[in-house]
């Protein structure tokens, strides 16, 4: 990311935090899933709830025009009306997160609806992938990376966990380099929506220093320091984002699970602008309860660029 892009990103999020603008929308549009990941047990849920298309339409109406939407699940392309959803999002900035287990379907949707950004979940090569995700799907991920090149922006989402290793991470880094893709590194954590429960102590597996020179090294080191209680960092995520689940529940934070309301009884604007939501957002600034880049990535990324006291002063 060049300096100009970084400056624009900082301004966008600083403005959103100051004004409480909803500019990031993680939408868990379905609970259906054909993977068997150990880091996420949503596939084991008996309910197979799908978010109604009309609910998504109303969400987009209430969010900022430049809000970045992320389609999540479960497996988003298993939503029975995924094509209607992609048509609704045409022309907007959004990301489709997929496990890639149906590569032909993914490629077809990307081509037909000009999907701007595809994130492929991949936690290692052959055996490591199968060990972490419970299915044999690594070859499909590689195939998709090759076939999507030039058609969309592609990225790999890699989760550091008990079931992979430093060596596997470096292999996936090289895979991304070879195929013109970027990589987003997560560290396994307990997320209520995923029904997982293992204690996240990933810094005991390998430290950030094991990937010296890698762009995410600073963020991984910050994660390790935070998990060891060696530093604190304000969290502003709830001021510009909320997690919206397939049943319409709106959570201030996917990690802490502060239910703000439900879209079956209130509009997103009503929920977002309510005094109770404002109070929750104020409290969460001082939470420091997790160090996941999927929740606090903006703050963690900015802290690697500017001193923390400057960040706190500017953000308020």
Backbone bond lengths (Angstrom), bond angles and torsions (degrees), N, CA, C in turn:
res aa  C-N    CA-C-N  psi(-1)  N-CA   C-N-CA  omega(-1)  CA-C   N-CA-C  phi
1 X - - - 1.457 - - 1.523 108.87 -
2 X 1.351 118.64 121.71 1.449 121.05 -177.59 1.527 110.67 -76.41
3 X 1.354 115.55 171.54 1.465 120.77 -174.40 1.524 112.01 -63.38
4 X 1.338 117.15 -39.68 1.465 120.37 -179.36 1.531 110.74 -64.84
5 X 1.330 116.31 -42.20 1.467 120.42 178.44 1.514 110.52 -64.19
6 X 1.323 116.38 -40.64 1.462 120.79 178.28 1.521 111.12 -62.46
7 X 1.342 116.67 -41.69 1.462 121.16 -179.61 1.531 111.01 -64.98
8 X 1.323 116.13 -41.76 1.464 120.28 178.67 1.523 111.16 -65.26
9 X 1.315 115.52 -40.43 1.466 120.20 179.07 1.525 110.64 -64.35
10 X 1.334 115.84 -42.97 1.461 120.50 179.18 1.523 109.77 -61.06
11 X 1.328 117.05 -46.41 1.465 120.83 -178.89 1.528 111.05 -61.99
12 X 1.340 116.86 -43.92 1.460 121.09 -178.50 1.525 111.00 -59.60
13 X 1.332 116.61 -46.85 1.458 119.24 -176.88 1.524 112.09 -76.56
14 X 1.339 116.97 -34.41 1.466 119.49 177.12 1.525 109.76 -62.55
15 X 1.329 116.77 -43.03 1.459 121.72 178.46 1.526 110.63 -63.87
16 X 1.319 116.83 -43.49 1.471 120.76 -179.91 1.522 111.44 -64.23
17 X 1.317 116.84 -40.41 1.464 120.67 179.83 1.520 110.74 -65.66
18 X 1.313 116.52 -43.87 1.469 120.80 179.16 1.522 111.19 -62.15
19 X 1.342 116.51 -42.56 1.464 121.41 -172.67 1.533 113.79 -98.67
20 X 1.334 116.45 1.43 1.476 121.30 -176.94 1.531 110.60 54.73
21 X 1.328 115.84 52.67 1.456 121.66 178.35 1.523 109.54 -92.68
22 X 1.305 116.81 131.14 1.458 121.87 -179.36 1.525 108.92 -82.53
23 X 1.335 116.04 95.04 1.466 119.86 -173.97 1.532 113.24 -114.31
24 X 1.330 117.09 -1.04 1.471 119.67 176.36 1.516 108.68 -133.67
25 X 1.329 116.27 125.29 1.462 121.52 -173.57 1.529 111.62 -127.65
26 X 1.324 118.23 94.34 1.468 120.41 170.69 1.532 109.03 -78.44
27 X 1.315 117.08 113.69 1.465 121.63 -178.65 1.528 109.67 -110.11
28 X 1.314 116.46 114.87 1.466 121.41 176.17 1.528 106.49 -88.62
29 X 1.327 116.14 88.72 1.461 120.50 -166.97 1.528 113.93 -80.75
30 X 1.322 118.62 -13.82 1.466 120.63 178.64 1.516 110.86 -156.33
31 X 1.331 115.16 152.08 1.467 120.83 174.67 1.522 111.46 -99.69
32 X 1.324 117.23 0.35 1.459 120.72 177.81 1.531 109.12 -71.64
33 X 1.325 116.46 140.64 1.464 119.41 178.15 1.518 109.94 -157.75
34 X 1.346 115.54 140.46 1.457 120.78 179.76 1.526 112.11 -108.68
35 X 1.337 117.08 11.04 1.453 121.31 174.70 1.526 108.82 -101.04
36 X 1.315 116.92 175.63 1.466 121.03 -179.00 1.533 109.38 -138.41
37 X 1.327 115.80 50.24 1.459 121.48 -173.03 1.527 112.80 -64.47
38 X 1.331 115.47 140.87 1.456 120.35 176.05 1.523 111.32 -78.52
39 X 1.318 117.35 -23.33 1.458 121.29 179.67 1.519 112.10 -82.84
40 X 1.320 117.09 -11.44 1.466 121.78 -178.66 1.521 108.90 -147.20
41 X 1.318 116.27 129.23 1.466 120.64 -177.37 1.523 112.35 -111.34
42 X 1.327 116.41 23.67 1.458 118.13 179.97 1.524 111.08 -62.34
43 X 1.324 117.00 -27.70 1.460 121.74 179.19 1.540 111.86 -64.82
44 X 1.330 115.78 -20.96 1.469 119.86 -178.56 1.521 112.66 -88.94
45 X 1.328 117.52 -4.66 1.460 119.66 178.68 1.521 110.74 -64.72
46 X 1.307 116.12 139.30 1.465 119.40 177.79 1.527 110.90 -75.46
47 X 1.324 115.99 -30.33 1.462 118.91 177.27 1.522 109.21 -75.52
48 X 1.309 116.81 145.24 1.465 122.47 177.87 1.528 107.54 -126.38
49 X 1.325 115.43 60.13 1.456 121.33 -173.12 1.527 110.82 -75.14
50 X 1.338 116.06 136.93 1.460 122.62 174.96 1.520 108.69 -117.58
51 X 1.320 117.26 135.04 1.453 121.14 177.19 1.527 110.01 -71.20
52 X 1.335 119.10 127.52 1.468 121.01 179.54 1.527 111.83 -63.50
53 X 1.314 116.53 144.45 1.461 121.34 179.66 1.523 110.63 -60.45
54 X 1.319 116.82 -38.76 1.463 119.92 -179.52 1.522 111.24 -63.82
55 X 1.333 116.84 -33.67 1.462 120.02 176.50 1.527 109.96 -64.12
56 X 1.321 116.50 -41.88 1.465 120.84 178.27 1.523 110.39 -63.74
57 X 1.307 116.46 -40.60 1.464 120.53 177.66 1.538 110.83 -58.85
58 X 1.314 116.13 -43.74 1.460 120.50 -179.96 1.532 111.56 -68.61
59 X 1.321 117.19 -35.92 1.465 121.15 176.93 1.530 110.00 -60.95
60 X 1.311 117.00 -46.78 1.461 121.78 -179.18 1.531 111.00 -63.43
61 X 1.301 116.32 -33.10 1.466 120.84 178.69 1.522 111.16 -64.75
62 X 1.333 116.76 -36.85 1.457 120.89 -174.36 1.529 113.83 -90.46
63 X 1.320 117.71 -15.00 1.463 120.76 -179.35 1.526 110.20 -85.45
64 X 1.325 116.45 165.46 1.460 120.86 176.32 1.529 109.35 -61.96
65 X 1.337 118.14 146.33 1.471 121.27 -178.32 1.526 113.74 -57.01
66 X 1.339 116.69 -30.72 1.463 119.97 -178.89 1.526 112.30 -99.91
67 X 1.337 116.53 17.23 1.468 120.13 178.66 1.526 110.40 -62.21
68 X 1.320 116.06 136.42 1.456 121.90 177.96 1.528 108.84 -89.97
69 X 1.317 116.14 120.06 1.459 122.21 -179.15 1.523 109.57 -96.31
70 X 1.316 116.94 136.70 1.457 121.38 173.85 1.523 108.34 -120.09
71 X 1.330 116.38 120.17 1.468 121.56 178.70 1.516 109.04 -88.52
72 X 1.342 115.60 118.36 1.450 122.43 -175.42 1.519 109.71 -128.62
73 X 1.337 115.20 176.36 1.450 120.33 176.86 1.515 109.67 -149.72
74 X 1.330 115.27 -138.24 1.436 129.75 11.30 1.533 114.37 44.72
75 X 1.303 112.34 -164.79 1.467 121.75 177.07 1.525 108.19 -107.61
76 X 1.350 117.33 107.72 1.473 121.21 -173.29 1.520 115.32 -54.84
77 X 1.329 118.08 -36.55 1.464 117.76 -175.98 1.528 112.07 -72.84
78 X 1.349 117.38 -6.45 1.462 120.61 175.16 1.530 111.94 -84.65
79 X 1.326 117.28 -7.11 1.454 120.08 175.56 1.533 108.62 -60.46
80 X 1.329 118.79 128.52 1.471 120.66 -176.05 1.526 114.25 -57.66
81 X 1.340 116.98 -23.52 1.467 120.75 -178.52 1.527 111.84 -117.50
82 X 1.321 116.10 34.36 1.466 119.98 -176.74 1.531 111.56 -58.73
83 X 1.317 117.76 -35.07 1.469 118.86 -179.25 1.524 111.07 -68.41
84 X 1.322 117.97 -37.43 1.462 120.86 175.74 1.529 110.64 -63.31
85 X 1.325 115.95 -37.88 1.466 121.04 179.87 1.523 110.67 -67.08
86 X 1.321 116.85 -45.09 1.461 120.59 179.59 1.526 111.46 -65.51
87 X 1.308 117.10 -35.32 1.465 120.61 176.00 1.535 110.01 -65.35
88 X 1.319 116.11 -39.68 1.459 121.35 178.49 1.528 111.19 -62.92
89 X 1.319 116.08 -32.31 1.465 121.39 -177.10 1.526 113.14 -90.06
90 X 1.301 117.85 -3.64 1.460 120.72 -176.42 1.545 110.12 -55.28
91 X 1.312 115.38 129.78 1.461 120.67 179.63 1.514 114.31 90.71
92 X 1.334 117.53 -9.64 1.460 121.46 178.60 1.522 110.36 -96.48
93 X 1.322 115.42 164.22 1.464 120.70 174.27 1.525 107.95 -85.76
94 X 1.331 116.51 116.72 1.462 119.05 179.32 1.517 110.99 -153.45
95 X 1.325 114.91 165.11 1.457 122.61 -179.47 1.521 109.31 -125.60
96 X 1.304 116.13 138.05 1.457 122.51 174.38 1.520 108.21 -107.86
97 X 1.330 116.07 115.43 1.468 120.90 178.46 1.520 108.09 -96.77
98 X 1.324 116.71 124.10 1.467 120.60 -176.70 1.517 110.98 -140.86
99 X 1.337 115.46 152.77 1.468 118.93 174.61 1.527 111.72 -83.86
100 X 1.330 116.89 -11.72 1.471 120.42 175.87 1.506 114.52 73.43
101 X 1.330 117.99 17.87 1.456 119.61 -178.01 1.529 112.84 -72.19
102 X 1.310 115.90 -14.54 1.458 121.05 174.04 1.524 107.72 -123.51
103 X 1.343 117.23 76.27 1.472 120.81 -171.97 1.524 114.00 -61.54
104 X 1.328 117.11 -36.53 1.461 119.13 179.87 1.520 111.08 -64.12
105 X 1.317 116.01 -40.98 1.463 121.22 179.42 1.526 110.80 -65.81
106 X 1.334 116.70 -44.57 1.458 120.74 179.20 1.522 110.47 -60.24
107 X 1.329 116.25 -48.44 1.464 120.14 -178.72 1.529 111.12 -62.28
108 X 1.327 116.92 -39.73 1.458 120.94 178.99 1.521 111.43 -63.17
109 X 1.333 117.35 -43.97 1.462 121.25 179.92 1.525 111.37 -65.89
110 X 1.320 115.92 -42.40 1.469 120.38 179.17 1.516 110.63 -59.42
111 X 1.328 116.13 -44.40 1.462 120.81 -178.89 1.523 112.07 -68.82
112 X 1.326 116.73 -46.24 1.462 121.33 -175.51 1.520 112.66 -67.41
113 X 1.341 117.26 -37.59 1.462 120.71 -173.78 1.530 113.48 -110.86
114 X 1.314 116.52 9.91 1.474 121.58 178.07 1.526 110.97 50.57
115 X 1.314 116.32 49.50 1.467 121.40 179.72 1.531 108.46 -59.86
116 X 1.338 118.21 122.17 1.468 119.73 -172.31 1.521 115.79 -75.92
117 X 1.336 117.01 -23.97 1.466 119.14 -173.08 1.523 108.76 -151.68
118 X 1.324 116.65 125.89 1.460 122.03 178.35 1.520 109.33 -120.10
119 X 1.328 116.28 128.65 1.461 122.08 176.83 1.523 108.36 -112.22
120 X 1.322 115.50 119.53 1.461 121.70 -179.55 1.527 109.52 -100.01
121 X 1.324 116.55 125.57 1.461 120.54 177.07 1.522 109.40 -77.90
122 X 1.331 116.42 125.73 1.470 120.38 -178.68 1.514 108.82 -155.88
123 X 1.336 116.90 117.65 1.463 121.76 -174.13 1.524 113.30 -110.22
124 X 1.340 116.27 25.69 1.459 119.71 178.44 1.509 111.03 145.75
125 X 1.328 115.75 175.14 1.453 121.14 176.73 1.524 109.53 -84.13
126 X 1.296 117.97 -173.02 1.456 126.24 -167.12 1.522 116.61 -28.01
127 X 1.326 117.77 -77.63 1.460 120.41 -173.99 1.521 112.36 -68.49
128 X 1.336 116.31 -38.16 1.467 119.86 178.76 1.526 110.58 -64.97
129 X 1.337 116.64 -40.68 1.461 120.73 177.21 1.526 109.89 -59.45
130 X 1.322 115.90 -49.54 1.461 120.19 -178.07 1.521 111.52 -63.52
131 X 1.328 116.71 -37.65 1.449 121.38 179.60 1.533 111.18 -65.32
132 X 1.341 116.71 -41.76 1.460 120.91 -176.78 1.521 112.93 -80.24
133 X 1.350 115.74 -34.98 1.464 119.07 -170.14 1.527 113.74 -112.71
134 X 1.336 117.10 -2.79 1.457 120.29 171.06 1.513 116.19 77.51
135 X 1.334 118.08 -0.31 1.457 122.18 179.76 1.527 108.86 -138.40
136 X 1.325 116.38 161.31 1.465 122.08 178.89 1.533 108.51 -97.37
137 X 1.337 115.89 99.36 1.465 118.44 -171.51 1.526 113.71 -139.72
138 X 1.331 117.80 5.43 1.463 120.05 -174.33 1.527 112.17 -61.16
139 X 1.314 117.67 -39.90 1.464 120.27 -178.87 1.526 111.58 -61.31
140 X 1.331 116.96 -35.25 1.464 119.86 178.14 1.522 111.75 -66.98
141 X 1.324 116.95 -35.28 1.464 120.85 177.38 1.526 109.74 -64.24
142 X 1.327 116.18 -45.43 1.466 120.60 179.08 1.523 110.47 -61.79
143 X 1.327 116.04 -43.98 1.464 121.06 179.15 1.526 111.06 -59.56
144 X 1.320 116.53 -44.78 1.454 120.25 -179.32 1.525 112.09 -65.28
145 X 1.314 116.98 -40.89 1.467 119.47 178.16 1.525 110.73 -57.82
146 X 1.308 116.10 -41.65 1.468 120.35 -179.87 1.529 110.92 -69.77
147 X 1.329 117.23 -44.74 1.464 121.03 -174.44 1.524 113.39 -75.48
148 X 1.334 117.13 -24.91 1.462 120.01 -179.08 1.523 112.82 -87.78
149 X 1.305 116.82 -10.01 1.470 119.92 -178.12 1.523 110.02 -60.85
150 X 1.307 115.76 125.95 1.454 120.73 -178.92 1.518 113.51 89.81
151 X 1.325 117.49 -12.56 1.468 121.50 -179.35 1.526 112.32 -100.63
152 X 1.330 116.49 -25.94 1.458 121.78 -177.86 1.518 108.12 -161.05
153 X 1.326 117.11 169.88 1.454 120.91 170.99 1.524 107.23 -83.46
154 X 1.305 116.15 124.25 1.463 120.34 -176.76 1.521 110.97 -113.63
155 X 1.311 115.45 145.54 1.456 121.57 179.36 1.519 109.29 -144.71
156 X 1.323 115.17 153.15 1.459 121.56 173.27 1.527 108.30 -104.90
157 X 1.323 116.67 133.14 1.459 121.81 171.46 1.525 107.30 -102.32
158 X 1.304 116.22 114.67 1.462 122.51 -176.19 1.530 108.92 -113.43
159 X 1.308 116.88 126.43 1.461 121.42 179.29 1.521 110.71 -105.83
160 X 1.306 116.38 115.84 1.462 121.79 173.85 1.528 107.94 -68.00
161 X 1.316 116.38 126.30 1.465 119.04 -177.62 1.518 110.62 -150.70
162 X 1.333 115.46 -177.52 1.464 121.33 176.62 1.527 111.33 -63.31
163 X 1.331 117.17 -20.69 1.453 121.10 -167.46 1.526 114.33 -102.46
164 X 1.344 117.09 10.48 1.465 119.60 172.45 1.531 108.95 -139.85
165 X 1.307 117.96 -167.39 1.461 120.62 -172.17 1.520 111.25 -148.70
166 X 1.328 114.56 170.37 1.470 121.02 175.35 1.519 110.45 -56.83
167 X 1.340 116.45 -42.60 1.468 120.36 -179.06 1.524 111.33 -61.23
168 X 1.321 116.52 -38.93 1.469 119.82 178.94 1.524 111.00 -66.72
169 X 1.325 116.47 -39.44 1.465 119.55 177.29 1.534 110.44 -59.38
170 X 1.314 116.62 -45.39 1.457 119.97 -178.54 1.530 111.65 -64.89
171 X 1.320 117.16 -32.80 1.471 120.54 175.99 1.527 110.83 -66.03
172 X 1.327 116.38 -40.85 1.463 120.12 -179.99 1.528 110.31 -70.83
173 X 1.320 117.33 -35.01 1.471 120.76 173.80 1.526 109.97 -57.49
174 X 1.321 116.26 -46.04 1.466 120.43 180.00 1.523 111.71 -66.18
175 X 1.337 116.32 -38.17 1.464 120.40 177.04 1.523 110.47 -58.86
176 X 1.322 116.79 -43.13 1.460 120.64 178.70 1.525 111.24 -64.54
177 X 1.316 116.87 -43.57 1.461 120.46 178.76 1.517 111.04 -60.23
178 X 1.321 116.26 -42.05 1.471 120.85 -177.76 1.525 112.48 -66.57
179 X 1.338 116.85 -23.33 1.464 120.18 -174.32 1.525 113.53 -116.66
180 X 1.320 116.62 14.95 1.452 120.28 176.62 1.508 114.30 65.49
181 X 1.329 116.37 28.65 1.467 121.10 -179.18 1.522 110.01 -107.92
182 X 1.314 116.10 159.98 1.458 121.40 174.62 1.529 108.80 -99.25
183 X 1.321 116.37 174.88 1.458 120.05 179.80 1.520 109.67 -136.01
184 X 1.317 115.63 141.79 1.465 122.96 176.50 1.518 106.90 -121.99
185 X 1.327 116.30 121.88 1.460 120.61 -175.62 1.523 110.36 -102.76
186 X 1.314 115.77 125.10 1.455 122.57 173.61 1.531 108.04 -109.98
187 X 1.314 116.35 159.89 1.459 121.98 172.97 1.523 107.46 -117.90
188 X 1.303 116.15 128.18 1.470 121.97 -176.04 1.516 111.27 -49.88
189 X 1.309 114.57 131.24 1.450 120.56 -178.56 1.523 108.61 -144.50
190 X 1.301 116.20 164.45 1.454 121.47 178.19 1.529 108.46 -82.04
191 X 1.309 116.55 121.64 1.461 122.89 179.41 1.522 107.91 -125.38
192 X 1.317 119.17 116.37 1.466 121.26 -175.42 1.525 114.04 -53.73
193 X 1.328 117.11 -40.00 1.466 119.74 -176.72 1.525 112.02 -64.25
194 X 1.335 116.52 -26.98 1.465 120.90 -178.68 1.521 113.09 -86.97
195 X 1.332 117.45 -3.92 1.475 121.46 179.21 1.529 112.36 59.26
196 X 1.318 117.45 30.90 1.465 119.06 176.16 1.523 109.29 -101.26
197 X 1.329 116.48 160.70 1.461 117.69 -170.96 1.527 114.67 -143.51
198 X 1.318 119.14 -0.11 1.459 120.47 -177.42 1.521 110.99 -67.91
199 X 1.325 116.71 146.13 1.465 121.23 178.14 1.526 109.42 -72.61
200 X 1.339 118.26 123.30 1.458 120.47 -177.42 1.522 112.20 -80.41
201 X 1.314 118.20 102.07 1.463 122.46 177.84 1.517 109.07 -126.31
202 X 1.343 115.33 50.10 1.453 119.60 -172.57 1.522 113.62 -65.98
203 X 1.344 117.30 -21.99 1.459 118.15 -179.23 1.524 111.08 -67.51
204 X 1.325 117.26 -12.44 1.460 120.52 176.73 1.532 111.51 -84.56
205 X 1.325 117.33 -10.10 1.466 120.46 -179.35 1.522 110.43 -86.66
206 X 1.306 116.57 -55.71 1.455 121.02 170.12 1.512 108.78 -157.79
207 X 1.319 115.82 140.71 1.452 121.04 -173.92 1.521 110.48 -86.23
208 X 1.326 115.26 166.85 1.457 120.44 178.90 1.518 111.43 -58.54
209 X 1.322 117.68 -31.99 1.455 120.58 -178.35 1.526 112.54 -64.56
210 X 1.330 117.37 -15.76 1.463 120.61 177.95 1.520 112.53 -70.91
211 X 1.314 117.05 -14.30 1.465 119.99 179.11 1.520 109.58 -119.98
212 X 1.316 116.67 46.88 1.464 123.19 -179.90 1.525 109.51 -53.59
213 X 1.320 115.38 135.97 1.458 120.42 178.36 1.510 113.57 89.39
214 X 1.329 116.99 -13.73 1.464 119.36 -179.93 1.522 108.96 -79.59
215 X 1.341 119.09 140.03 1.477 121.12 -175.78 1.521 114.91 -54.93
216 X 1.330 117.56 -30.04 1.458 119.61 -177.94 1.528 112.45 -86.56
217 X 1.323 116.69 4.20 1.456 119.96 -174.38 1.529 112.37 -56.84
218 X 1.349 116.64 -43.57 1.461 120.06 -177.47 1.526 111.03 -64.11
219 X 1.330 116.47 -41.14 1.461 119.86 -179.09 1.519 110.85 -69.43
220 X 1.326 116.97 -39.20 1.460 119.97 177.92 1.524 110.84 -64.89
221 X 1.335 116.42 -39.04 1.456 118.84 177.99 1.522 110.18 -64.89
222 X 1.341 116.46 -41.19 1.459 120.48 178.05 1.522 110.64 -61.92
223 X 1.333 116.81 -39.26 1.465 121.27 177.40 1.520 110.23 -61.02
224 X 1.324 117.28 -46.45 1.463 121.05 -179.18 1.526 111.13 -62.84
225 X 1.337 116.44 -42.20 1.462 119.94 179.28 1.530 110.80 -63.83
226 X 1.315 116.19 -41.59 1.455 120.30 -179.93 1.514 112.11 -64.54
227 X 1.340 116.59 -43.46 1.459 120.40 -179.45 1.523 111.36 -65.47
228 X 1.330 116.84 -28.01 1.464 120.52 178.31 1.530 111.68 -86.51
229 X 1.333 116.90 -0.57 1.459 120.77 179.26 1.507 113.85 76.50
230 X 1.330 117.38 22.50 1.460 121.28 -176.28 1.525 113.01 -91.18
231 X 1.326 118.10 -8.68 1.458 119.85 178.20 1.523 109.73 -156.14
232 X 1.315 115.44 160.76 1.460 122.07 175.19 1.518 108.21 -123.63
233 X 1.327 115.61 159.20 1.460 120.66 -178.65 1.520 108.59 -152.97
234 X 1.329 118.06 130.21 1.463 118.76 177.95 1.519 110.82 -63.73
235 X 1.325 116.36 148.21 1.469 121.16 179.14 1.527 109.00 -118.03
236 X 1.326 115.42 119.68 1.462 120.74 -178.40 1.525 112.44 -110.15
237 X 1.320 116.91 6.01 1.464 120.65 -172.66 1.527 112.96 -56.13
238 X 1.326 116.79 -38.21 1.467 120.05 -176.25 1.521 112.50 -69.13
239 X 1.345 118.30 -12.34 1.457 121.51 178.70 1.530 112.67 -84.82
240 X 1.331 116.16 -17.55 1.471 117.89 -179.05 1.533 112.43 -128.69
241 X 1.331 116.90 2.63 1.459 119.42 -175.53 1.528 110.02 -150.57
242 X 1.321 116.16 155.64 1.459 121.87 169.39 1.521 107.66 -150.67
243 X 1.305 116.24 153.21 1.462 121.51 179.70 1.517 109.30 -93.35
244 X 1.338 115.96 125.09 1.462 120.22 -179.23 1.522 108.63 -115.12
245 X 1.331 115.98 123.19 1.453 121.94 -172.49 1.520 111.72 -100.01
246 X 1.317 115.59 165.42 1.464 121.55 -172.30 1.526 112.80 -57.32
247 X 1.328 118.04 -31.52 1.464 121.34 -178.42 1.528 112.77 -85.55
248 X 1.347 116.45 2.42 1.456 120.50 178.86 1.513 115.35 96.30
249 X 1.337 118.04 -3.97 1.460 120.55 177.11 1.529 110.13 -64.51
250 X 1.332 115.52 135.94 1.460 121.90 177.01 1.522 108.09 -111.95
251 X 1.332 116.21 114.92 1.458 121.86 -178.36 1.527 109.41 -105.58
252 X 1.320 116.68 136.22 1.460 120.36 177.14 1.523 110.45 -64.36
253 X 1.332 115.66 -33.05 1.462 121.28 -178.25 1.520 108.92 -150.01
254 X 1.322 117.22 132.06 1.452 120.71 -179.74 1.506 113.33 -70.59
255 X 1.320 117.25 -19.17 1.461 121.48 -179.09 1.534 111.99 -88.12
256 X 1.351 115.93 -44.51 1.458 120.17 -176.52 1.530 112.48 -88.21
257 X 1.326 116.33 -25.27 1.463 121.67 178.49 1.522 112.98 62.58
258 X 1.317 115.82 67.98 1.456 122.21 172.07 1.521 107.48 -102.60
259 X 1.327 117.07 101.34 1.462 121.17 -177.59 1.525 109.97 -69.97
260 X 1.333 115.99 121.77 1.461 121.57 -179.29 1.517 112.23 -95.21
261 X 1.332 116.77 -26.91 1.456 120.37 -177.89 1.514 110.22 164.78
262 X 1.322 116.66 -174.68 1.450 121.73 -179.83 1.525 109.56 -134.55
263 X 1.322 116.08 135.59 1.459 121.53 -173.97 1.522 113.57 -74.80
264 X 1.311 117.51 -5.59 1.458 119.95 174.53 1.528 111.55 -79.62
265 X 1.332 116.72 -16.44 1.465 120.27 -178.31 1.532 112.85 -121.33
266 X 1.329 117.73 -18.11 1.458 122.42 179.78 1.519 109.88 -139.44
267 X 1.329 116.49 156.39 1.462 120.20 173.52 1.521 108.91 -80.14
268 X 1.317 116.43 160.24 1.459 120.02 178.15 1.523 110.31 -62.01
269 X 1.329 117.65 -37.51 1.465 121.18 178.80 1.523 110.81 -61.81
270 X 1.324 116.76 -42.14 1.469 120.24 179.30 1.519 111.10 -64.20
271 X 1.321 116.09 -42.75 1.466 120.49 179.54 1.523 110.64 -65.60
272 X 1.325 116.39 -47.98 1.465 122.18 -175.32 1.529 111.68 -64.07
273 X 1.321 117.45 -36.44 1.465 121.53 -174.99 1.519 113.79 -94.77
274 X 1.306 117.88 7.60 1.462 119.93 -178.97 1.532 110.29 -76.94
275 X 1.328 117.90 148.92 1.472 121.80 178.29 1.527 112.57 -58.29
276 X 1.329 117.30 -34.66 1.473 119.78 -178.93 1.529 110.62 -66.58
277 X 1.332 117.27 -37.13 1.467 120.41 176.61 1.515 110.48 -64.62
278 X 1.309 116.43 -42.38 1.466 121.12 178.95 1.522 110.93 -59.55
279 X 1.319 117.52 -41.27 1.463 121.42 179.95 1.523 111.27 -65.79
280 X 1.342 117.05 -41.75 1.464 120.98 177.81 1.523 110.44 -61.99
281 X 1.325 116.88 -43.21 1.462 121.52 -179.80 1.526 111.41 -61.34
282 X 1.321 117.31 -39.25 1.467 120.60 179.23 1.533 110.67 -64.86
283 X 1.325 116.08 -41.63 1.463 119.82 -178.65 1.523 112.25 -67.80
284 X 1.323 116.64 -37.94 1.463 120.32 -175.44 1.527 113.25 -69.80
285 X 1.321 117.97 -16.94 1.469 120.29 177.69 1.527 109.88 -56.74
286 X 1.318 116.62 -34.91 1.467 121.49 -175.69 1.532 112.40 -102.56
287 X 1.308 117.54 18.43 1.467 121.34 -174.16 1.529 112.46 -64.54
288 X 1.312 117.03 -59.91 1.470 123.25 -178.04 1.531 112.00 56.64
289 X 1.350 116.63 27.15 1.454 120.70 -174.81 1.514 115.03 -88.21
290 X 1.333 117.92 -9.90 1.462 119.92 177.71 1.519 109.58 -149.77
291 X 1.332 114.61 167.14 1.465 120.23 -179.49 1.521 110.03 -134.26
292 X 1.310 116.05 34.74 1.459 120.17 -179.62 1.516 111.99 -83.60
293 X 1.323 117.43 131.97 1.465 120.84 179.85 1.530 111.28 -67.31
294 X 1.338 117.44 -22.97 1.467 118.81 178.39 1.514 111.52 -70.35
295 X 1.330 117.56 -20.86 1.455 121.22 177.99 1.526 111.39 -105.89
296 X 1.317 117.10 -43.22 1.460 120.89 -172.95 1.520 112.57 -116.24
297 X 1.317 116.42 22.77 1.457 120.97 -175.07 1.512 114.25 -58.85
298 X 1.334 116.81 -37.29 1.470 120.28 -179.52 1.522 110.47 -63.74
299 X 1.342 115.92 -50.96 1.457 119.24 -179.41 1.525 111.88 -63.94
300 X 1.322 116.99 -42.36 1.460 120.32 -179.67 1.520 110.93 -65.21
301 X 1.330 116.04 -39.49 1.458 119.56 178.91 1.511 111.59 -66.92
302 X 1.334 116.86 -43.79 1.464 120.27 -179.52 1.524 111.40 -65.54
303 X 1.331 116.39 -33.99 1.463 119.95 -179.40 1.528 111.69 -66.97
304 X 1.316 116.99 -23.98 1.466 119.18 176.33 1.528 111.14 -77.12
305 X 1.331 116.46 -11.45 1.467 120.98 -178.19 1.524 112.67 -106.34
306 X 1.348 116.47 -35.48 1.458 120.68 -177.25 1.519 109.61 -132.28
307 X 1.335 118.12 153.79 1.464 121.05 179.93 1.524 111.86 -60.84
308 X 1.327 115.76 148.65 1.466 120.59 -176.86 1.528 111.79 -61.20
309 X 1.348 118.17 -38.73 1.461 119.54 -177.12 1.527 110.90 -66.68
310 X 1.332 116.82 -29.69 1.463 120.55 175.96 1.522 109.64 -69.65
311 X 1.347 116.07 -43.39 1.453 121.37 178.56 1.535 110.75 -58.15
312 X 1.333 116.22 -45.60 1.467 120.18 -178.64 1.527 111.47 -65.33
313 X 1.338 116.35 -38.07 1.466 120.90 -178.04 1.538 110.32 -69.27
314 X 1.324 116.81 -42.60 1.455 121.11 -177.04 1.528 111.04 -71.64
315 X 1.339 116.41 -43.24 1.456 120.90 -176.58 1.530 112.38 -76.14
316 X 1.304 117.58 -31.86 1.458 119.69 179.59 1.515 113.44 81.75
